[in-house]
Amino acid sequence: MLTTVPAWVPASGDGALRFVRAGSRTVVHTARAKSPLKLLLPNNHGDASWVFLATLGGGLVDGDAVSLSVDVDGGACALLGTQASTKVYRSPGGTTQRLHARVASGALLALVPDPVSCFAGARYAQDVEVHLEDERATLVLVDAVTCGRAARGERWAFARYSSRTRVWRAGRLLATDTVLLDPAHGDLAERMGAFDAFATVIVVGPRAEEVRARVLAAPSSRPGEARAEGRLQSASALGADAALGRVAAASARQVIASTRALLEPLARQLGDDPFARRW
């Protein structure tokens, strides 16, 4: 039996996905979404099943609340991404996204959305919670954010950004990561310095061992080098089979390239490179 995920109140754009193993392939058993959430199910190479999230209007507007429940059954292999970056428009009342996932024994879930991009005046909060059934369940997760529309003078000009990620395994909390960017705590552009984007990568489980090894093998930046190169990278082991990596850079393109390099071995599990057709 999968670890029980605490119940939450469905949002205006709630949805559900379930991936199951059918012979040698993974298929989508359930796909349900309400506006503004859209689920796109493309054909792809290999045995894994891919789903891309999108929203009506190409982004989140004031009051949008998206909530998605994901189940990956035993032995299945699923990728969940986005059609493009998640754009968050000016939103005095705020916007939210919540994702709760269950990953069964022997299954793999890759959560690899494009970065969130908050425009001037945007308020955005996201919550991601993943429950791995046991040590044989695998997760690869990316959480990335950019400074917004820098070319339009909106560099780190949003009203508030918060992100919380929690990963549970066999009912015990394995990792928690929280990011809060609020100008009430000081000018964001000044605090972020030369960096215009950053990403966090969390890798857990046996089917992502190559990715974990690559995350841990990537050389960590020294403070002086980071300032000179406009790029910062670090990694930490989370026990014997998990890792957390971070990348920050002067452009979203640099962060994307670095993240893609870390996740390159994932293509062999998914049957194709999940980034090649989008970036």
Buried (B, 14 or more C-beta within 10 A) or exposed (E): EBBEBEEEEBBBBBBBBBBBBEEEBBBBBEBEBBEBBBBBEEEBEBBBBBBBBBBEEBBBBBEBBBBBBBBBBBBBBBBBBBBBBBBBBBBEEBBBBBBBBBBBBBBBBBBBBBBBBBBBBBBBBBBBBBBBBBBBBBBBBBBBBBBBBBEEEBBBBBBBBBBBBBBBBEEEEBBEBEBEBEBEEEEBBEEBEBBBBBBBBBBBBEBBEBBBEBBBEBEBBEEEEBEEBBBBBBBEEBEEBBBBBBBBBBBBEBBBBBBBEBBEBBBEBBBBBBBEEBB
